[in-house]
Amino acid sequence: MLGITIELGSYSVKFLTYQIDKKKTILLETEEILTDYDTLDPNLELNKLWENQVEIIAEFLEKFEPDTHIMITLPAEIISTRFITLPVKSKKLAINMLPFQIEEDLPYSLQDCHWAESMQVNNNQVEATVAIVKKEHFNEFFYLLKSANLKPKILTSDVSSLSSLVNLHADKFPNSFCIIDLGHHATRSFFFNNGKLVSNHHSYVAGAALTEAISKTYSISIDEATMYKHQNSFLLVDDQYEKVNENQREFAKIMDATLSPLMSEIKRWDIGFRVTHGIKIEEVYICGGTSNIKNMKNYLSSKLEAPVKFFDPYQYLDSTKFDSDDKFRNRFSQLVSLTTNATKKSKLINFLKNEYTLGNTTDLPFEGIAFIGVRLSILSFIVSFFLFLNFIFIGGDISKAKKISEGLFKNPQLNLSKRYMKMITKSNVSNSELNTINQKLKDKKDLIKQEVNIVQASLNINAFSHLSNIIRLLSGSEVEIISLSIAEDETIDFILHAKDLKVLEEVQKEFSNDKKIKWLVEMKKDAKQLIVAGKGSH
């Protein structure tokens, strides 16, 4: 199954494509598309930005099948999160109590909100994480998705994706820690205790603030400042100032002064965590594009007085096909965190519920479900009764047939698996099981027939002369033949694959210049494959 996770940022929209192979999630590729709007503009309307983001998503998804599994994280700035503990064991009771608990500390009416929850029973209580969005915002965003015919399976939040990841891999993390996502227009922090997310915070001091400071100080454009920040910016800790020249010292002071309000906010959040839980943060994990600034890890460690590491959600997935550059990976950590929930049973919050659904079918009302359920129960009873009568009257015939068939099925030439032999020798073989075995035998018969035809056809083809021509042209080239077919009319078709395109281009020249056989050659550069066809000779 192919899937896509999407992160909606004010600066850009990020995409991550992955494939699920059995229970393994394989990361394939990423793409980041910048939005059209400068979100530093205080007059920018959110709906204009969302329109642009949905446009970008719709255009990107045009090249994928409609049934591709899509998960999207909503913009963090429109979501409010509550962590609520309910003194009951039952989730059904807890869901009825939640609205009253949520409304207690909301500054606006719950009727004006759309909310979704994730709940977990822990001992004698239910712990709920609730994400709340104002309906005026969610309705606008939902309408844009619907108008663009976009049908994601999950619409969630960064809080939920990180919480679910840590919940699945709690043994990989310390007892208390913090994840800081240093983005372009916002910095997000997530505090965990005993494997649970207990608080999250939002600051508007982030990469854009650094860009603006560089632009104003050195009188250069925002684009130039952005490029300089990405390529040359750095931070210094106290004992490093004496080891650099005056220009570097001044630049580091500008960076430090710009990030100073953020450091104060993080320290304030940390104090709140310590007061509430009575313990210190053991480790800090960082991610996001701004975390790639040189010496950021040491700078934060010095300011926050805690060990700082880069957040690595890639270890829980197959990322062998993914870019191995650390700076690249840090930018997509949030998307990878969401992708870890693609196969395992997760606790993701999903805003697509009740009247907000984007599927092709409409949920039936309770009365309709009850009506259908009663009639299905009656029908099931009638069918079961007739099956029982059928078993009594034809049981004798089945027993006779079983004795005859058992002798036939034990023939070693049939090579039946243990599963089928067990099915045959059990005391109550059903008609459907006999039909399954019959189909298996039919398939074996067809397979043998096909193999005989292939052998007969191959007797008329001098395959070795064809192969010798191919081997002659491929001599010394590091390529792999991934498919080969030789027809009765001596037509040869095969596909070559190589890790290096230059190798394939050299091979292409060899086949094009061949004097013995006229080859038709087609290069597929994206797949690093060469498709070759020609007419062989004896």
Number of C-alpha atoms within 10 A of each C-alpha: 11 17 20 24 24 26 23 19 23 24 22 17 19 21 22 21 20 24 17 14 11 8 9 15 23 19 23 18 14 18 12 15 15 14 19 14 14 11 16 13 8 7 7 12 10 14 13 11 19 20 16 17 23 19 15 18 20 15 10 13 15 9 8 11 9 12 12 15 19 20 24 21 22 20 15 19 13 13 19 17 21 18 16 15 18 19 12 17 16 14 17 9 13 21 14 10 13 16 13 10 15 18 13 11 9 12 7 11 11 18 10 10 15 19 22 17 20 17 18 15 16 11 10 11 16 20 22 20 23 21 23 21 22 18 16 11 15 20 15 14 18 19 12 19 20 13 10 15 12 18 20 20 18 20 19 23 24 23 27 24 24 24 26 25 23 19 16 18 12 15 11 9 15 15 17 20 21 22 21 23 25 23 22 21 18 20 20 22 20 22 22 21 19 15 22 16 22 18 18 19 16 16 16 16 22 22 24 22 18 22 24 18 17 24 19 12 11 10 11 13 14 16 12 13 23 19 13 14 21 16 12 9 21 18 22 21 16 9 7 10 16 9 9 12 9 11 9 16 16 13 18 19 15 17 19 19 14 20 16 14 14 17 17 13 15 21 15 12 17 18 16 13 20 13 10 10 12 9 14 16 21 15 18 24 18 24 24 24 21 24 22 24 17 17 14 18 19 17 18 20 16 15 15 17 14 16 16 22 16 19 19 17 22 18 8 16 16 15 17 11 10 15 14 10 8 11 16 15 22 23 21 22 22 25 25 27 25 28 27 22 19 21 13 12 9 17 19 25 24 20 23 19 14 9 8 14 18 18 12 7 7 10 13 9 8 8 9 10 11 12 10 10 12 11 11 12 11 11 12 11 12 12 11 12 12 11 11 11 11 11 15 10 10 10 14 11 9 16 14 10 10 19 12 10 14 13 9 11 18 13 10 8 7 13 12 16 9 9 8 16 15 11 17 21 14 10 10 14 16 15 11 9 14 17 11 14 18 12 12 15 15 12 12 15 13 12 12 12 11 12 12 12 11 11 10 11 12 14 10 12 18 15 18 10 13 19 15 11 15 15 12 10 17 17 10 9 13 13 18 13 12 10 11 13 12 20 15 12 11 18 14 20 17 16 18 18 20 17 13 13 18 11 15 23 13 13 21 21 12 15 21 15 12 12 9 11 15 14 20 14 16 13 17 12 12 7 11 16 22 22 16 19 20 18 17 23 15 9
